Amino acid sequence: MSALTAPLYKQIVDDVTSRIDSNEYQEGSQLPSRIELAIQYGVSHITVQTALRELVHLGYLRSRRGSGVFVQRRTQRATPRQGTLAQNSVVVVGTKSTSLYVPHDTGWADRVSGGALETVFQLGLNQMIVHPSRMSVETVDGLIADPPSGVVFPDGLSPAVVATWSRRLVDAGIPVVVYGDAPELAAFDRVTSDWESGAYFLTRWLIASGRHRIIQVWPDGSDGYWFAGLRAGHVRAMEEASLRPNPVVKFESDPNWDRSPDGFHKSIRRAASCLPEHFVAIPPIDAIMLASDGYIPGFSAACRLFGKTPGEDVAIAGYDDYWAGLPEQNYEPCPPVASVDKHNFALGEQLVRLLIDRIEGRLADSPQCRTVAPSVVHYKK
């Protein structure tokens, strides 16, 4: 690989080794600080950190904790060990399933992990999967002691937990990319879905289908950043159509997602409890936008309790596009009129591509955020 096409950290490695070999950086001398090197080479601090880590691995430098990095004397220079599996791997903190054989278009969140893993494989890199339950201080210390090329956090852990582990890894010079745009993650490179656009285009589709009295229905405690995006997109589409947005309707949800027959009947009662005033209003609602497809069967069945035929008297739209995989179809087979596909597999792919761009020094020093545009999926009864 030529110097013109080599990753930036490799160019720094080549330049520093040349300066050491020419005695410009003398044996035992201390290298400039990471900040000074970043300014000198016009790259990010993490690119410098990656280069220094490689030089330590090659035996040219040694690091003294709290003091800096020093040129290793030739008589003390150890033969560099071959790269370990960790040093040549991308770590994916996977969710419950990372099977590459599940269709790419499924809306389940674990496809973010699947997209990340397949992209790592396609790029010819090694993979290391860490189960979320195994993430601990000891695990992070192990990664710092034998650093991988980088770490990817797909969906599946709370933002606060991801931020804690990511900060320790980044401070140790290990590139990290996370999924989501929660405030806790603003300091890190991240990839997220464009929630606002998803709600905007779904609302526009409902309006074009003749539905003008729409309510958004969310579970209690729905205060995440994605709900803010869903609301902003819906309000924008309604106002553009000169329609008045209705307030968000909240209902009590089951945090355990009980999918048994008894659990399904409870979901119907919870859904029915928040609908009466909207069906007796003049004029009554004609569309419901739910926060996720998992709530569709319960609300479809609840509509029938009030004599409303889902899909006809009232259109029910979901989000995340995983209705086809819901076991509740056995109890309530009516599909939504539409849902939104976040393209989870593509989100996982972008996590890895952003990580590679960071490793190879193609990014600004500030944290980068990339979004993946969702699309509206239409269902036919």
C-alpha positions as CSV (number, residue, x, y, z in Angstrom):
1,M,0.0,0.0,0.0
2,S,1.5,3.3,-1.0
3,A,1.9,6.3,1.3
4,L,-0.7,8.1,-0.7
5,T,-3.4,5.5,-0.1
6,A,-2.3,4.2,3.3
7,P,-4.6,5.1,6.3
8,L,-3.6,8.2,8.1
9,Y,-2.4,6.3,11.2
10,K,-0.2,4.1,9.0
11,Q,1.3,7.3,7.5
12,I,2.1,8.5,11.0
13,V,3.7,5.2,11.9
14,D,5.9,5.3,8.8
15,D,6.9,8.9,9.5
16,V,7.7,8.3,13.2
17,T,9.7,5.1,12.5
18,S,11.7,7.0,9.8
19,R,12.5,9.8,12.3
20,I,13.6,7.2,14.9
21,D,15.8,5.3,12.3
22,S,17.4,8.6,11.3
23,N,18.0,9.5,14.9
24,E,15.8,12.6,14.7
25,Y,13.9,11.1,17.6
26,Q,16.7,9.8,19.7
27,E,16.7,6.6,21.8
28,G,15.2,7.3,25.2
29,S,13.7,10.6,24.2
30,Q,10.1,11.5,24.8
31,L,7.8,12.0,21.8
32,P,5.7,15.2,21.6
33,S,2.3,15.0,23.3
34,R,-0.7,13.5,21.6
35,I,-2.2,16.9,21.2
36,E,1.1,18.2,19.6
37,L,1.2,15.2,17.2
38,A,-2.4,15.7,16.2
39,I,-1.7,19.3,15.3
40,Q,1.6,18.4,13.6
41,Y,-0.1,15.8,11.3
42,G,-3.5,17.5,11.0
43,V,-5.4,14.5,12.3
44,S,-7.7,13.6,15.2
45,H,-6.4,12.6,18.6
46,I,-7.8,9.1,18.2
47,T,-5.8,8.7,14.9
48,V,-2.6,9.6,16.8
49,Q,-3.5,7.2,19.6
50,T,-4.0,4.4,17.0
51,A,-0.6,5.2,15.5
52,L,1.1,5.2,18.9
53,R,-0.5,2.0,19.9
54,E,0.9,0.4,16.7
55,L,4.4,1.8,17.3
56,V,4.4,0.3,20.8
57,H,3.3,-3.0,19.3
58,L,6.1,-2.8,16.8
59,G,8.6,-2.2,19.6
60,Y,9.7,1.3,18.6
61,L,8.0,3.0,21.6
62,R,7.2,2.3,25.2
63,S,4.5,4.0,27.2
64,R,4.9,5.2,30.8
65,R,1.6,5.7,32.5
66,G,1.2,9.3,33.4
67,S,4.5,10.4,31.8
68,G,4.2,10.0,28.1
69,V,5.6,7.9,25.3
70,F,9.3,7.3,24.8
71,V,11.6,5.9,22.1
72,Q,12.6,2.4,23.0
73,R,16.4,1.8,23.1
74,R,17.5,-0.6,20.4
75,T,19.1,-2.9,23.1
76,Q,15.7,-3.0,24.9
77,R,13.5,-3.2,21.8
78,A,11.6,-6.5,22.0
79,T,10.7,-8.4,18.9
80,P,7.2,-7.4,18.2
81,R,4.7,-10.1,18.7
82,Q,2.3,-11.1,16.0
83,G,-1.0,-9.4,16.2
84,T,-3.4,-11.2,18.5
85,L,-7.0,-12.0,17.5
86,A,-8.2,-9.1,19.5
87,Q,-5.8,-6.6,17.9
88,N,-7.1,-7.6,14.4
89,S,-10.8,-7.7,15.3
90,V,-13.8,-5.5,15.5
91,V,-15.7,-6.2,18.7
92,V,-19.5,-6.2,18.4
93,V,-21.5,-6.1,21.6
94,G,-24.3,-8.2,20.2
95,T,-27.9,-8.5,21.2
96,K,-29.8,-11.8,21.7
97,S,-29.4,-13.0,18.1
98,T,-26.7,-12.2,15.6
99,S,-27.6,-14.8,13.0
100,L,-26.6,-13.8,9.5
101,Y,-29.3,-16.1,8.1
102,V,-32.3,-14.1,9.2
103,P,-33.6,-12.0,6.3
104,H,-32.0,-8.5,6.1
105,D,-35.4,-6.7,6.0
106,T,-36.7,-7.9,9.3
107,G,-37.6,-5.1,11.7
108,W,-36.4,-6.8,14.9
109,A,-33.7,-4.7,16.6
110,D,-31.2,-7.5,16.7
111,R,-30.7,-7.1,12.9
112,V,-28.5,-4.1,13.8
113,S,-26.0,-6.5,15.2
114,G,-26.4,-8.8,12.2
115,G,-25.7,-5.9,9.8
116,A,-22.6,-5.0,11.8
117,L,-21.3,-8.5,11.9
118,E,-21.8,-9.2,8.2
119,T,-20.2,-5.9,7.2
120,V,-17.1,-6.8,9.4
121,F,-17.0,-10.1,7.6
122,Q,-17.4,-8.5,4.1
123,L,-14.5,-6.1,4.9
124,G,-12.2,-9.0,5.6
125,L,-11.8,-8.3,9.3
126,N,-12.1,-10.6,12.3
127,Q,-15.1,-10.5,14.5
128,M,-15.4,-10.8,18.2
129,I,-18.9,-10.9,19.7
130,V,-19.4,-9.9,23.4
131,H,-22.7,-10.7,25.0
132,P,-24.2,-7.6,26.6
133,S,-24.6,-9.4,29.9
134,R,-20.8,-10.0,29.9
135,M,-19.9,-6.3,29.6
136,S,-18.3,-5.4,32.9
137,V,-15.3,-3.5,34.3
138,E,-13.2,-6.7,33.9
139,T,-14.3,-7.1,30.3
140,V,-13.5,-3.5,29.4
141,D,-10.1,-3.8,31.2
142,G,-9.4,-6.9,29.1
143,L,-10.2,-5.0,25.9
144,I,-7.9,-2.2,27.0
145,A,-5.1,-4.6,27.9
146,D,-5.3,-6.4,24.5
147,P,-7.0,-3.7,22.4
148,P,-9.1,-4.6,19.3
149,S,-9.2,-2.5,16.2
150,G,-12.5,-1.0,17.5
151,V,-15.7,-1.6,19.3
152,V,-19.3,-1.3,18.0
153,F,-22.3,-1.0,20.4
154,P,-25.5,-1.8,18.4
155,D,-29.0,-1.5,20.0
156,G,-29.7,-3.5,23.2
157,L,-28.1,-1.7,26.1
158,S,-29.2,1.5,27.9
159,P,-27.5,4.7,26.7
160,A,-26.1,5.4,30.2
161,V,-24.4,2.0,30.2
162,V,-23.1,2.3,26.7
163,A,-21.7,5.8,27.5
164,T,-19.9,4.5,30.6
165,W,-18.1,1.7,28.7
166,S,-17.5,3.8,25.6
167,R,-15.8,6.6,27.6
168,R,-13.3,4.2,29.2
169,L,-12.5,2.6,25.8
170,V,-12.1,5.9,24.0
171,D,-9.9,7.3,26.7
172,A,-7.7,4.3,26.2
173,G,-7.4,5.1,22.5
174,I,-9.8,2.4,21.2
175,P,-12.2,3.7,18.6
176,V,-15.9,3.2,19.4
177,V,-19.1,3.7,17.5
178,V,-22.5,3.5,19.2
179,Y,-26.1,3.1,18.0
180,G,-28.7,5.9,18.9
181,D,-28.7,9.6,19.5
182,A,-29.6,9.8,23.2
183,P,-28.0,12.8,25.0
184,E,-25.7,10.5,26.9
185,L,-24.1,9.4,23.6
186,A,-23.4,12.8,22.1
187,A,-19.7,12.6,22.9
188,F,-19.2,9.5,20.7
189,D,-19.4,8.6,17.0
190,R,-22.9,7.2,16.4
191,V,-25.4,6.1,13.9
192,T,-29.1,6.5,14.3
193,S,-32.4,6.2,12.4
194,D,-34.1,9.4,11.2
195,W,-37.2,9.0,13.4
196,E,-38.6,12.4,12.4
197,S,-38.6,11.6,8.7
198,G,-40.2,8.2,9.4
199,A,-43.2,9.8,11.3
200,Y,-43.4,12.6,8.7
201,F,-43.7,10.3,5.7
202,L,-46.0,7.9,7.5
203,T,-48.3,10.8,8.5
204,R,-48.3,12.1,4.9
205,W,-49.2,8.7,3.6
206,L,-52.2,8.5,6.0
207,I,-53.3,11.9,5.0
208,A,-53.1,11.0,1.3
209,S,-55.2,8.0,2.1
210,G,-58.0,10.2,3.4
211,R,-57.2,10.0,7.1
212,H,-57.3,13.4,8.7
213,R,-58.2,12.8,12.4
214,I,-55.1,11.0,13.5
215,I,-53.8,10.3,17.0
216,Q,-50.4,9.1,18.1
217,V,-50.6,6.5,20.8
218,W,-47.6,5.8,23.0
219,P,-46.9,3.7,26.1
220,D,-46.5,5.5,29.5
221,G,-43.0,6.7,30.1
222,S,-42.3,7.3,26.5
223,D,-39.8,10.1,26.8
224,G,-36.8,8.9,24.8
225,Y,-35.2,11.0,22.0
226,W,-37.0,8.8,19.4
227,F,-40.4,9.9,20.7
228,A,-39.4,13.5,20.2
229,G,-38.5,12.7,16.6
230,L,-41.8,10.8,16.1
231,R,-43.8,13.8,17.4
232,A,-41.9,16.4,15.4
233,G,-42.3,14.5,12.2
234,H,-46.0,14.0,12.8
235,V,-46.7,17.6,13.7
236,R,-44.8,18.9,10.7
237,A,-46.8,16.7,8.3
238,M,-50.2,17.7,9.9
239,E,-49.4,21.4,9.9
240,E,-48.2,21.3,6.3
241,A,-51.7,19.8,5.4
242,S,-53.4,22.5,7.5
243,L,-54.6,19.9,9.9
244,R,-54.6,20.3,13.7
245,P,-52.3,17.7,15.4
246,N,-54.1,15.9,18.3
247,P,-52.3,15.5,21.6
248,V,-50.4,12.3,22.2
249,V,-52.5,9.6,23.8
250,K,-50.7,7.5,26.5
251,F,-51.6,4.0,27.7
252,E,-50.2,1.6,30.3
253,S,-48.0,-1.0,28.6
254,D,-46.6,-4.3,29.8
255,P,-42.8,-4.0,30.1
256,N,-42.4,-7.7,30.0
257,W,-44.3,-8.2,26.7
258,D,-46.3,-11.1,27.9
259,R,-47.3,-12.9,24.6
260,S,-49.5,-15.6,26.2
261,P,-53.2,-15.7,25.5
262,D,-53.8,-14.1,29.0
263,G,-51.2,-11.4,28.2
264,F,-52.8,-10.6,24.9
265,H,-56.2,-10.2,26.6
266,K,-54.6,-7.8,29.1
267,S,-53.1,-5.8,26.2
268,I,-56.6,-5.5,24.7
269,R,-58.0,-4.0,28.0
270,R,-55.1,-1.6,28.3
271,A,-55.6,-0.4,24.7
272,A,-59.4,-0.1,25.1
273,S,-59.0,2.0,28.2
274,C,-57.5,4.9,26.2
275,L,-59.8,4.9,23.2
276,P,-63.4,5.6,24.2
277,E,-63.2,9.4,24.3
278,H,-61.7,9.5,20.8
279,F,-64.4,7.3,19.3
280,V,-67.2,9.3,20.7
281,A,-65.6,12.6,19.7
282,I,-67.3,14.6,16.9
283,P,-65.9,13.8,14.5
284,P,-64.3,10.6,15.8
285,I,-60.7,9.6,15.0
286,D,-60.0,7.7,11.8
287,A,-56.4,6.7,12.3
288,I,-54.0,5.6,15.1
289,M,-50.3,5.8,14.8
290,L,-48.6,3.4,17.3
291,A,-45.0,3.7,18.5
292,S,-44.2,0.2,17.5
293,D,-45.7,-2.8,15.7
294,G,-45.9,-4.8,18.8
295,Y,-48.9,-2.9,20.0
296,I,-50.9,-3.5,16.8
297,P,-52.8,-6.7,17.7
298,G,-54.0,-5.4,21.0
299,F,-55.3,-2.1,19.5
300,S,-56.8,-3.9,16.5
301,A,-58.8,-6.1,18.9
302,A,-59.7,-3.2,21.1
303,C,-61.2,-1.3,18.1
304,R,-63.5,-4.2,17.5
305,L,-64.8,-3.9,21.0
306,F,-66.2,-0.5,20.0
307,G,-67.7,-1.7,16.8
308,K,-64.8,-0.3,14.7
309,T,-63.3,-2.4,11.9
310,P,-59.5,-1.9,11.9
311,G,-58.2,-1.0,8.5
312,E,-61.6,0.4,7.5
313,D,-63.3,2.5,10.2
314,V,-59.9,3.3,11.7
315,A,-56.5,2.9,10.1
316,I,-53.9,1.5,12.4
317,A,-50.2,2.2,11.5
318,G,-47.2,0.8,13.3
319,Y,-43.5,1.5,13.4
320,D,-40.4,-0.8,13.1
321,D,-42.0,-3.2,10.6
322,Y,-42.0,-6.5,12.4
323,W,-45.7,-7.2,12.5
324,A,-45.1,-10.3,10.3
325,G,-43.1,-11.9,13.0
326,L,-45.6,-11.3,15.9
327,P,-47.0,-14.4,17.6
328,E,-50.1,-12.4,18.4
329,Q,-51.2,-12.8,14.8
330,N,-52.7,-16.1,16.0
331,Y,-55.2,-14.1,18.1
332,E,-55.7,-11.0,15.9
333,P,-54.6,-11.5,12.3
334,C,-55.5,-8.0,11.0
335,P,-52.3,-6.3,9.7
336,P,-51.6,-2.6,10.0
337,V,-52.3,-0.4,7.0
338,A,-48.7,0.7,7.1
339,S,-45.5,0.7,9.2
340,V,-42.0,2.2,9.0
341,D,-38.9,0.1,8.2
342,K,-35.9,1.6,9.9
343,H,-33.6,-0.6,7.8
344,N,-31.9,-2.1,10.8
345,F,-29.4,-4.1,8.8
346,A,-28.2,-0.9,7.1
347,L,-27.9,0.7,10.5
348,G,-25.5,-2.0,11.5
349,E,-23.6,-1.7,8.3
350,Q,-23.1,2.1,8.9
351,L,-21.9,1.5,12.4
352,V,-19.0,-0.5,11.1
353,R,-18.3,1.8,8.1
354,L,-18.2,4.8,10.5
355,L,-15.8,2.9,12.7
356,I,-13.5,2.1,9.8
357,D,-13.5,5.8,8.8
358,R,-12.5,6.7,12.3
359,I,-9.7,4.1,12.5
360,E,-8.3,5.2,9.2
361,G,-8.3,8.9,10.0
362,R,-10.9,10.1,7.5
363,L,-13.0,12.0,10.1
364,A,-12.9,15.3,11.9
365,D,-11.8,15.1,15.6
366,S,-15.4,15.9,16.8
367,P,-17.9,13.1,17.3
368,Q,-19.8,12.2,14.0
369,C,-23.4,11.3,13.7
370,R,-24.8,9.5,10.7
371,T,-28.5,8.8,10.1
372,V,-30.2,6.2,8.0
373,A,-33.4,7.2,6.3
374,P,-36.4,4.9,7.0
375,S,-39.2,4.1,4.5
376,V,-42.9,3.6,4.7
377,V,-44.2,0.0,4.2
378,H,-47.8,-0.5,3.0
379,Y,-49.8,-3.6,3.9
380,K,-52.7,-5.1,2.1
381,K,-55.5,-7.0,3.9
